[in-house]
């Protein structure tokens, strides 16, 4: 229940699924044909650029795939991907012939998957097995006559960081082992003003006006504690929307700005900052939201192809990322 004029949840899910389909190549066997191996290619592929922005990928063009495979460019230090669990991924793929962008989740929002071969495709699943949140993986493969250069970033699927004590008299938030929050509302009158209470303080950048935020959340009525909406239900993807421009209820636009990515924040939203003045059945309700901020970034509207590296180099693909780049073991697919 984010929007002043609520959109059907199915519409939001479809938007994320649409991005996922574009990246995983349901209209083209880009990802399904990826085959992990111990070394992607003898030709160098360098990946750089600020974290949180589309990667800058450099290589000689046209790129020649000598050996298809994957390489870990950044190991990540967060939770490990678990079979059957959720996976939130940013993906950026280029056509190695000229550096043109094949697909990019940075045009919209990260893609949500179940971490298994059925959801990801066998080869991408194998390339990401054992990876942790924060990891960046380079994959190269020949798809027909197209040399595909793919960069995958593994994002968090729940808040993580430092626990923050709450003030007395506020709703109590409990968490299941998988991170699913539940809310116990006190038997008191609701506050008349917006309450913003961080519960877990993440270490990511602060949310800013105009960014697309990707969140998981639960919303309950203060009046009876009943759940009115949740993106933690099975099969429901996180939701993404631009913040600070009036697309969200005002309590969100005010309360999530300057919060850190990775945080969990409780918002107690009175009617005048929620659905007050609308025809919603929640118009007179004070709502308690518990929001896990998974990602926040400015939407990319134009993609520029990466610059080519010098011709004739003979270093392995991915060595240009950093000194901590690690090589994946061969995986039979």
TITORSE-537762 format. One record per atom (N, C-alpha, C): residue in one letter; x, y, z. Coordinates in steps of 0.2 Angstrom, whole numbers, padded with zeros to 4 digits, always signed. Layout:
<atoms>
aXYZ;...
</atoms>
This chain:
<atoms>
x+0004-0006+0000;x+0000+0000+0000;x+0004+0006+0000;x+0008+0007-0005;x+0013+0013-0006;x+0010+0019-0009;x+0006+0018-0014;x+0004+0023-0018;x-0003+0027-0016;x-0003+0033-0017;x-0010+0037-0015;x-0015+0034-0019;x-0014+0032-0025;x-0019+0028-0029;x-0016+0021-0030;x-0019+0017-0026;x-0015+0010-0026;x-0015+0007-0033;x-0010+0004-0035;x-0009+0000-0041;x-0010-0007-0039;x-0013-0011-0043;x-0013-0018-0042;x-0006-0021-0041;x-0005-0025-0036;x+0001-0028-0034;x+0004-0032-0040;x-0001-0035-0044;x+0001-0039-0050;x+0005-0035-0055;x+0003-0028-0056;x+0006-0024-0060;x+0013-0023-0058;x+0015-0022-0052;x+0022-0021-0050;x+0026-0027-0051;x+0023-0032-0049;x+0027-0039-0050;x+0028-0040-0057;x+0023-0038-0062;x+0025-0039-0069;x+0030-0035-0071;x+0031-0029-0068;x+0036-0024-0071;x+0043-0027-0069;x+0044-0030-0063;x+0050-0033-0062;x+0051-0039-0066;x+0046-0043-0067;x+0047-0049-0071;x+0049-0048-0078;x+0046-0042-0081;x+0048-0040-0087;x+0055-0038-0088;x+0058-0035-0083;x+0065-0034-0083;x+0069-0041-0083;x+0067-0045-0079;x+0070-0051-0078;x+0070-0055-0084;x+0064-0055-0088;x+0064-0059-0094;x+0068-0056-0099;x+0069-0049-0099;x+0073-0046-0104;x+0080-0048-0103;x+0082-0049-0097;x+0089-0050-0095;x+0091-0057-0096;x+0086-0062-0094;x+0088-0069-0094;x+0087-0072-0101;x+0084-0067-0106;x+0084-0070-0112;x+0079-0074-0114;x+0073-0074-0112;x+0067-0078-0114;x+0065-0077-0121;x+0067-0071-0124;x+0066-0070-0131;x+0072-0072-0135;x+0078-0073-0131;x+0084-0075-0134;x+0088-0079-0129;x+0091-0084-0131;x+0095-0089-0126;x+0101-0086-0124;x+0101-0080-0121;x+0107-0077-0119;x+0110-0080-0113;x+0106-0081-0108;x+0108-0083-0101;x+0108-0091-0101;x+0103-0094-0104;x+0102-0101-0104;x+0108-0104-0107;x+0112-0101-0112;x+0117-0104-0115;x+0124-0103-0112;x+0124-0099-0106;x+0130-0098-0103;x+0133-0104-0100;x+0139-0105-0100;x+0143-0111-0098;x+0149-0109-0094;x+0148-0110-0087;x+0154-0108-0083;x+0160-0112-0084;x+0166-0109-0083;x+0172-0113-0084;x+0177-0109-0080;x+0183-0112-0080;x+0188-0110-0075;x+0191-0103-0078;x+0190-0101-0084;x+0193-0095-0087;x+0189-0093-0092;x+0186-0087-0092;x+0181-0084-0097;x+0184-0084-0104;x+0190-0081-0105;x+0193-0080-0111;x+0201-0078-0110;x+0205-0079-0115;x+0212-0076-0115;x+0212-0069-0116;x+0206-0066-0119;x+0206-0059-0121;x+0204-0055-0114;x+0207-0050-0113;x+0205-0046-0107;x+0198-0043-0107;x+0195-0043-0101;x+0189-0039-0100;x+0190-0035-0094;x+0189-0029-0094;x+0190-0025-0088;x+0184-0022-0086;x+0182-0022-0080;x+0175-0020-0077;x+0177-0015-0072;x+0174-0009-0072;x+0175-0003-0067;x+0169+0001-0067;x+0170+0006-0063;x+0164+0011-0062;x+0162+0011-0055;x+0159+0016-0053;x+0156+0017-0046;x+0151+0011-0044;x+0151+0009-0038;x+0146+0004-0036;x+0140+0008-0036;x+0135+0004-0038;x+0128+0007-0038;x+0126+0010-0045;x+0131+0010-0050;x+0130+0012-0056;x+0131+0007-0061;x+0129+0008-0068;x+0130+0002-0073;x+0138+0002-0073;x+0140-0004-0074;x+0147-0006-0075;x+0150-0003-0081;x+0156-0001-0081;x+0160+0001-0087;x+0164-0005-0089;x+0163-0007-0095;x+0166-0014-0097;x+0170-0012-0103;x+0177-0014-0103;x+0181-0012-0108;x+0185-0019-0111;x+0185-0019-0117;x+0188-0025-0120;x+0189-0023-0128;x+0194-0027-0131;x+0195-0026-0138;x+0188-0028-0142;x+0187-0024-0147;x+0181-0025-0151;x+0183-0026-0159;x+0180-0031-0162;x+0175-0035-0159;x+0178-0040-0155;x+0174-0042-0150;x+0177-0047-0145;x+0177-0054-0147;x+0182-0058-0146;x+0182-0065-0148;x+0182-0069-0142;x+0177-0073-0141;x+0176-0078-0135;x+0180-0084-0137;x+0186-0085-0134;x+0190-0091-0134;x+0188-0097-0130;x+0186-0095-0124;x+0183-0100-0119;x+0177-0096-0115;x+0171-0099-0116;x+0166-0097-0112;x+0167-0098-0105;x+0164-0094-0101;x+0164-0095-0093;x+0163-0089-0089;x+0165-0090-0083;x+0163-0085-0078;x+0169-0083-0073;x+0169-0077-0071;x+0174-0075-0066;x+0172-0071-0061;x+0173-0072-0054;x+0171-0068-0049;x+0176-0062-0049;x+0173-0056-0049;x+0177-0050-0049;x+0177-0047-0042;x+0172-0048-0039;x+0171-0045-0032;x+0168-0051-0028;x+0171-0053-0022;x+0168-0059-0019;x+0162-0058-0015;x+0161-0051-0012;x+0155-0050-0008;x+0156-0052-0001;x+0153-0049+0004;x+0154-0051+0011;x+0147-0052+0014;x+0142-0052+0011;x+0135-0053+0014;x+0133-0060+0014;x+0127-0061+0015;x+0124-0068+0016;x+0125-0072+0009;x+0126-0078+0010;x+0127-0082+0004;x+0120-0084+0001;x+0120-0084-0006;x+0114-0086-0009;x+0113-0094-0007;x+0107-0095-0006;x+0105-0102-0004;x+0100-0105-0009;x+0100-0111-0010;x+0096-0115-0015;x+0089-0114-0012;x+0085-0112-0017;x+0077-0111-0016;x+0076-0104-0012;x+0081-0100-0010;x+0080-0094-0007;x+0079-0088-0013;x+0078-0082-0010;x+0077-0077-0015;x+0084-0074-0018;x+0084-0071-0023;x+0090-0068-0026;x+0088-0062-0030;x+0091-0056-0028;x+0090-0050-0031;x+0096-0048-0035;x+0096-0047-0042;x+0102-0046-0046;x+0101-0040-0050;x+0107-0036-0051;x+0107-0032-0056;x+0111-0035-0062;x+0109-0034-0068;x+0112-0037-0074;x+0113-0032-0079;x+0119-0033-0082;x+0121-0028-0088;x+0125-0032-0093;x+0122-0033-0099;x+0124-0037-0105;x+0126-0033-0111;x+0132-0034-0114;x+0134-0030-0120;x+0135-0035-0125;x+0134-0033-0132;x+0136-0036-0138;x+0143-0035-0139;x+0147-0040-0138;x+0155-0039-0139;x+0157-0037-0145;x+0153-0037-0150;x+0155-0035-0157;x+0156-0028-0157;x+0152-0024-0154;x+0152-0017-0155;x+0151-0013-0148;x+0150-0017-0142;x+0149-0014-0136;x+0142-0011-0135;x+0137-0013-0139;x+0130-0010-0138;x+0127-0014-0133;x+0122-0011-0129;x+0119-0014-0123;x+0113-0019-0126;x+0114-0025-0124;x+0109-0030-0125;x+0103-0029-0120;x+0105-0028-0114;x+0099-0028-0109;x+0103-0025-0102;x+0099-0021-0098;x+0101-0019-0092;x+0096-0017-0087;x+0096-0020-0081;x+0092-0019-0076;x+0092-0012-0073;x+0098-0008-0075;x+0098-0001-0072;x+0093+0003-0076;x+0090+0001-0081;x+0085+0005-0085;x+0079+0005-0080;x+0078+0001-0076;x+0072+0000-0072;x+0073-0001-0065;x+0074-0008-0063;x+0075-0010-0056;x+0078-0017-0056;x+0081-0019-0051;x+0085-0025-0051;x+0079-0031-0051;x+0082-0037-0054;x+0077-0042-0055;x+0077-0047-0050;x+0071-0050-0048;x+0070-0054-0043;x+0069-0062-0045;x+0073-0066-0042;x+0072-0073-0044;x+0072-0078-0038;x+0070-0084-0039;x+0071-0089-0034;x+0078-0092-0036;x+0082-0093-0031;x+0089-0096-0033;x+0089-0103-0034;x+0087-0105-0040;x+0087-0112-0043;x+0088-0112-0050;x+0089-0118-0053;x+0091-0118-0060;x+0084-0117-0064;x+0079-0118-0062;x+0072-0117-0065;x+0071-0109-0066;x+0073-0105-0061;x+0071-0098-0061;x+0077-0095-0065;x+0083-0097-0064;x+0089-0093-0067;x+0091-0096-0074;x+0090-0102-0075;x+0093-0106-0080;x+0099-0110-0077;x+0100-0116-0079;x+0106-0120-0076;x+0112-0117-0076;x+0114-0113-0081;x+0121-0111-0082;x+0122-0105-0078;x+0118-0100-0078;x+0118-0094-0073;x+0118-0096-0066;x+0114-0101-0065;x+0113-0104-0058;x+0120-0106-0055;x+0123-0110-0060;x+0130-0113-0058;x+0135-0108-0057;x+0135-0102-0061;x+0139-0097-0061;x+0139-0093-0054;x+0133-0093-0051;x+0132-0089-0045;x+0132-0093-0039;x+0132-0100-0040;x+0132-0104-0034;x+0138-0102-0029;x+0137-0102-0022;x+0142-0100-0018;x+0143-0093-0017;x+0140-0089-0021;x+0141-0081-0021;x+0138-0078-0015;x+0140-0073-0013;x+0137-0069-0007;x+0135-0062-0010;x+0130-0059-0005;x+0128-0053-0007;x+0134-0048-0007;x+0134-0044-0012;x+0140-0039-0014;x+0144-0042-0019;x+0143-0048-0021;x+0148-0051-0026;x+0146-0048-0033;x+0151-0047-0037;x+0151-0046-0044;x+0154-0051-0049;x+0150-0054-0054;x+0152-0059-0058;x+0152-0057-0065;x+0158-0059-0068;x+0158-0058-0076;x+0157-0064-0079;x+0153-0064-0084;x+0151-0070-0088;x+0152-0068-0095;x+0156-0073-0099;x+0156-0072-0106;x+0154-0078-0110;x+0151-0077-0116;x+0148-0083-0119;x+0147-0081-0126;x+0147-0086-0131;x+0145-0085-0138;x+0138-0087-0139;x+0134-0083-0141;x+0127-0084-0142;x+0126-0083-0150;x+0126-0089-0153;x+0126-0089-0161;x+0132-0085-0163;x+0131-0079-0167;x+0136-0075-0169;x+0138-0069-0164;x+0134-0069-0158;x+0135-0063-0154;x+0139-0065-0148;x+0145-0062-0147;x+0149-0063-0141;x+0146-0059-0135;x+0143-0062-0130;x+0140-0059-0125;x+0144-0058-0119;x+0144-0052-0116;x+0148-0050-0110;x+0143-0048-0105;x+0143-0051-0100;x+0137-0050-0095;x+0141-0049-0088;x+0138-0044-0084;x+0141-0042-0078;x+0134-0043-0073;x+0135-0047-0068;x+0130-0048-0063;x+0132-0046-0056;x+0128-0042-0053;x+0129-0040-0046;x+0124-0043-0041;x+0126-0046-0036;x+0121-0049-0031;x+0119-0044-0026;x+0113-0042-0025;x+0110-0037-0020;x+0107-0041-0014;x+0106-0037-0009;x+0103-0040-0003;x+0096-0041-0004;x+0093-0046+0000;x+0086-0047-0001;x+0082-0046+0006;x+0086-0043+0011;x+0084-0041+0017;x+0088-0036+0020;x+0086-0033+0025;x+0090-0028+0029;x+0096-0031+0033;x+0101-0028+0033;x+0107-0031+0038;x+0111-0025+0040;x+0113-0025+0046;x+0117-0020+0049;x+0116-0020+0057;x+0117-0014+0060;x+0117-0013+0067;x+0109-0012+0069;x+0108-0016+0074;x+0101-0015+0077;x+0100-0009+0081;x+0095-0006+0081;x+0093+0001+0084;x+0088+0000+0089;x+0089+0002+0095;x+0083+0002+0100;x+0078+0006+0098;x+0072+0004+0100;x+0066+0008+0099;x+0063+0012+0105;x+0060+0017+0104;x+0057+0021+0110;x+0051+0017+0113;x+0050+0018+0119;x+0044+0015+0123;x+0038+0018+0120;x+0033+0013+0120;x+0026+0015+0117;x+0026+0014+0110;x+0031+0012+0106;x+0031+0011+0099;x+0029+0004+0097;x+0026+0003+0091;x+0025-0004+0089;x+0031-0008+0090;x+0030-0015+0092;x+0036-0019+0092;x+0036-0024+0086;x+0042-0024+0083;x+0043-0028+0077;x+0047-0034+0079;x+0045-0040+0077;x+0048-0046+0077;x+0050-0049+0070;x+0055-0053+0070;x+0058-0055+0063;x+0058-0063+0064;x+0056-0066+0058;x+0057-0073+0057;x+0064-0074+0055;x+0066-0081+0055;x+0073-0082+0053;x+0075-0080+0046;x+0070-0080+0042;x+0071-0078+0035;x+0071-0070+0034;x+0069-0066+0040;x+0069-0059+0040;x+0062-0056+0039;x+0057-0061+0038;x+0050-0058+0038;x+0048-0055+0044;x+0046-0048+0044;x+0044-0045+0050;x+0037-0046+0052;x+0035-0045+0058;x+0028-0045+0060;x+0028-0039+0066;x+0022-0036+0066;x+0021-0030+0070;x+0016-0031+0076;x+0018-0029+0082;x+0013-0029+0087;x+0012-0022+0089;x+0005-0020+0088;x+0004-0013+0089;x+0001-0012+0096;x+0004-0007+0100;x+0002-0006+0107;x-0006-0004+0107;x-0009-0005+0113;x-0016-0003+0114;x-0016+0004+0117;x-0014+0008+0113;x-0014+0016+0114;x-0017+0019+0108;x-0018+0026+0109;x-0020+0030+0103;x-0014+0031+0099;x-0015+0031+0092;x-0010+0032+0088;x-0007+0039+0088;x-0001+0040+0086;x+0002+0047+0086;x-0001+0051+0080;x-0001+0057+0081;x-0004+0062+0076;x+0001+0064+0071;x+0007+0063+0072;x+0012+0065+0067;x+0016+0059+0065;x+0020+0060+0059;x+0024+0054+0057;x+0029+0052+0062;x+0030+0046+0063;x+0035+0043+0067;x+0040+0039+0062;x+0046+0041+0062;x+0052+0037+0058;x+0056+0034+0063;x+0057+0027+0063;x+0061+0024+0068;x+0065+0018+0064;x+0071+0020+0063;x+0076+0015+0061;x+0076+0009+0066;x+0076+0003+0063;x+0076-0003+0067;x+0083-0007+0066;x+0085-0007+0059;x+0092-0009+0058;x+0095-0004+0053;x+0101-0002+0055;x+0104+0003+0051;x+0109+0000+0047;x+0108+0001+0040;x+0112-0002+0035;x+0118+0002+0034;x+0123+0000+0030;x+0129+0003+0028;x+0130+0006+0021;x+0124+0006+0018;x+0124+0008+0011;x+0123+0016+0010;x+0123+0018+0004;x+0122+0025+0003;x+0115+0028+0005;x+0114+0034+0007;x+0108+0037+0009;x+0103+0037+0003;x+0097+0036+0004;x+0092+0037-0001;x+0091+0045-0002;x+0090+0046-0009;x+0090+0053-0011;x+0083+0054-0015;x+0081+0060-0016;x+0075+0062-0020;x+0076+0060-0027;x+0072+0057-0030;x+0072+0055-0037;x+0075+0049-0039;x+0077+0045-0033;x+0080+0038-0034;x+0075+0033-0035;x+0076+0028-0038;x+0072+0022-0038;x+0074+0018-0032;x+0069+0017-0027;x+0070+0013-0022;x+0067+0006-0023;x+0070+0001-0021;x+0068-0006-0021;x+0067-0009-0014;x+0061-0011-0012;x+0060-0012-0005;x+0056-0019-0004;x+0057-0022+0002;x+0052-0026+0004;x+0048-0023+0011;x+0042-0024+0011;x+0039-0021+0017;x+0032-0025+0019;x+0030-0023+0025;x+0024-0026+0028;x+0020-0020+0030;x+0013-0019+0030;x+0009-0014+0032;x+0004-0016+0036;x+0003-0013+0042;x-0003-0016+0047;x-0007-0009+0049;x-0013-0011+0051;x-0017-0005+0053;x-0015-0005+0061;x-0015+0002+0063;x-0014+0003+0070;x-0020+0001+0074;x-0026+0002+0071;x-0033+0001+0074;x-0034-0006+0077;x-0031-0011+0073;x-0032-0018+0075;x-0026-0023+0074;x-0021-0020+0071;x-0015-0024+0070;x-0015-0029+0064;x-0020-0028+0060;x-0021-0033+0055;x-0016-0031+0049;x-0014-0036+0045;x-0009-0034+0039;x-0014-0032+0034;x-0012-0027+0030;x-0016-0025+0025;x-0012-0026+0018;x-0005-0027+0019;x-0001-0028+0013;x+0005-0030+0015;x+0008-0034+0011;x+0015-0037+0012;x+0019-0039+0006;x+0025-0037+0005;x+0029-0040-0001;x+0033-0046+0002;x+0032-0048+0008;x+0035-0054+0010;x+0032-0061+0009;x+0026-0060+0006;x+0022-0066+0005;x+0025-0070-0001;x+0025-0077+0000;x+0028-0081-0005;x+0026-0079-0013;x+0031-0079-0017;x+0030-0077-0024;x+0029-0070-0025;x+0030-0066-0020;x+0029-0059-0021;x+0036-0055-0022;x+0037-0052-0027;x+0044-0048-0028;x+0044-0042-0024;x+0050-0039-0022;x+0050-0033-0020;x+0047-0028-0024;x+0046-0022-0022;x+0043-0016-0026;x+0048-0011-0027;x+0047-0008-0032;x+0052-0002-0034;x+0048+0004-0036;x+0050+0010-0034;x+0046+0016-0036;x+0051+0022-0035;x+0050+0027-0038;x+0054+0033-0037;x+0051+0037-0031;x+0056+0039-0027;x+0054+0042-0021;x+0055+0050-0021;x+0051+0053-0017;x+0051+0060-0016;x+0048+0065-0022;x+0044+0061-0026;x+0041+0065-0032;x+0033+0064-0032;x+0031+0062-0026;x+0023+0061-0026;x+0020+0055-0028;x+0024+0050-0030;x+0022+0044-0032;x+0020+0039-0026;x+0023+0040-0021;x+0022+0036-0015;x+0017+0040-0010;x+0015+0037-0005;x+0011+0041+0001;x+0016+0045+0004;x+0014+0051+0006;x+0018+0056+0009;x+0023+0054+0014;x+0020+0049+0019;x+0024+0047+0024;x+0030+0043+0022;x+0030+0040+0016;x+0036+0037+0013;x+0040+0042+0010;x+0038+0046+0007;x+0042+0051+0004;x+0046+0055+0009;x+0043+0057+0015;x+0047+0060+0020;x+0051+0055+0024;x+0048+0049+0026;x+0052+0045+0030;x+0058+0041+0028;x+0058+0040+0021;x+0063+0036+0019;x+0069+0040+0016;x+0068+0046+0015;x+0074+0050+0013;x+0079+0050+0018;x+0085+0050+0015;x+0091+0050+0020;x+0092+0044+0024;x+0088+0039+0023;x+0089+0032+0026;x+0094+0028+0022;x+0098+0024+0025;x+0104+0021+0022;x+0101+0014+0019;x+0103+0013+0013;x+0102+0006+0009;x+0104+0001+0014;x+0100-0004+0015;x+0102-0010+0019;x+0098-0009+0026;x+0095-0004+0027;x+0092-0002+0033;x+0085-0005+0033;x+0082-0006+0039;x+0075-0008+0040;x+0072-0002+0044;x+0067+0001+0042;x+0064+0007+0045;x+0057+0006+0046;x+0054+0008+0052;x+0047+0008+0054;x+0044+0015+0053;x+0039+0015+0049;x+0036+0021+0048;x+0029+0021+0051;x+0027+0025+0056;x+0020+0026+0058;x+0017+0032+0054;x+0012+0030+0050;x+0010+0035+0045;x+0002+0037+0047;x+0001+0043+0049;x-0006+0045+0051;x-0009+0047+0044;x-0016+0047+0045;x-0020+0047+0039;x-0018+0053+0034;x-0017+0059+0037;x-0015+0065+0032;x-0009+0064+0028;x-0005+0059+0030;x+0001+0057+0026;x+0001+0051+0023;x-0005+0048+0023;x-0006+0041+0020;x-0012+0042+0015;x-0017+0039+0016;x-0023+0039+0012;x-0028+0044+0013;x-0027+0048+0018;x-0032+0053+0020;x-0035+0057+0014;x-0041+0058+0014;x-0044+0062+0008;x-0045+0059+0002;x-0044+0052+0002;x-0045+0048-0004;x-0051+0043-0003;x-0053+0040-0008;x-0058+0035-0007;x-0056+0028-0005;x-0050+0028-0003;x-0047+0021+0000;x-0051+0019+0006;x-0052+0013+0007;x-0054+0010+0014;x-0049+0012+0019;x-0043+0014+0018;x-0038+0015+0023;x-0038+0023+0024;x-0043+0027+0022;x-0042+0034+0022;x-0042+0036+0029;x-0045+0033+0034;x-0045+0035+0041;x-0040+0031+0045;x-0036+0027+0042;x-0032+0023+0046;x-0025+0026+0047;x-0022+0025+0053;x-0015+0026+0054;x-0012+0019+0052;x-0007+0019+0048;x-0003+0013+0046;x+0004+0013+0048;x+0006+0006+0050;x+0012+0005+0052;x+0016+0001+0047;x+0021+0004+0044;x+0025+0000+0039;x+0032-0002+0042;x+0034-0008+0040;x+0041-0010+0041;x+0044-0011+0035;x+0049-0007+0033;x+0052-0007+0026;x+0059-0009+0026;x+0061-0014+0022;x+0068-0016+0021;x+0070-0012+0015;x+0075-0008+0015;x+0078-0004+0009;x+0083-0008+0006;x+0082-0011+0000;x+0087-0016-0003;x+0091-0012-0008;x+0089-0007-0011;x+0092-0004-0017;x+0090+0003-0018;x+0094+0008-0020;x+0092+0014-0021;x+0097+0017-0026;x+0094+0019-0032;x+0099+0022-0037;x+0095+0026-0042;x+0098+0031-0045;x+0095+0035-0050;x+0094+0031-0057;x+0089+0031-0060;x+0087+0027-0066;x+0091+0030-0071;x+0094+0025-0075;x+0098+0026-0081;x+0093+0027-0087;x+0094+0032-0091;x+0089+0033-0097;x+0093+0032-0103;x+0099+0032-0103;x+0103+0031-0109;x+0109+0027-0107;x+0111+0022-0112;x+0117+0018-0111;x+0122+0019-0116;x+0128+0020-0114;x+0133+0021-0118;x+0138+0015-0119;x+0140+0012-0124;x+0144+0006-0125;x+0150+0007-0121;x+0153+0002-0118;x+0160+0003-0115;x+0165+0004-0120;x+0171+0007-0118;x+0176+0008-0122;x+0181+0002-0123;x+0183+0001-0129;x+0187-0005-0130;x+0194-0004-0127;x+0197-0010-0125;x+0203-0010-0122;x+0208-0011-0128;x+0215-0010-0127;x+0220-0010-0132;x+0220-0017-0135;x+0221-0017-0142;x+0221-0023-0146;x+0227-0027-0144;x+0227-0034-0144;x+0233-0038-0144;x+0235-0040-0137;x+0231-0038-0131;x+0233-0040-0125;x+0231-0047-0124;x+0235-0050-0119;x+0234-0057-0118;x+0232-0059-0111;x+0230-0055-0107;x+0228-0056-0100;x+0221-0060-0100;x+0220-0063-0094;x+0213-0067-0094;x+0208-0061-0093;x+0201-0063-0095;x+0196-0059-0094;x+0195-0057-0087;x+0193-0051-0085;x+0191-0049-0078;x+0197-0047-0074;x+0203-0048-0076;x+0209-0046-0072;x+0209-0039-0070;x+0206-0035-0074;x+0206-0028-0073;x+0202-0025-0067;x+0197-0029-0064;x+0193-0027-0059;x+0196-0024-0053;x+0200-0029-0050;x+0204-0027-0044;x+0209-0032-0042;x+0213-0031-0037;x+0218-0036-0035;x+0215-0042-0032;x+0208-0041-0030;x+0205-0047-0026;x+0201-0051-0031;x+0201-0050-0037;x+0197-0054-0042;x+0199-0062-0041;x+0194-0066-0041;x+0195-0073-0040;x+0193-0077-0045;x+0196-0083-0047;x+0194-0087-0053;x+0189-0092-0051;x+0184-0093-0054;x+0179-0099-0053;x+0182-0105-0055;x+0180-0111-0052;x+0182-0117-0054;x+0177-0120-0059;x+0180-0124-0063;x+0176-0127-0069;x+0170-0131-0066;x+0164-0129-0069;x+0158-0132-0067;x+0155-0136-0072;x+0153-0142-0072;x+0150-0146-0077;x+0143-0144-0077;x+0140-0142-0083;x+0133-0141-0083;x+0129-0146-0087;
</atoms>
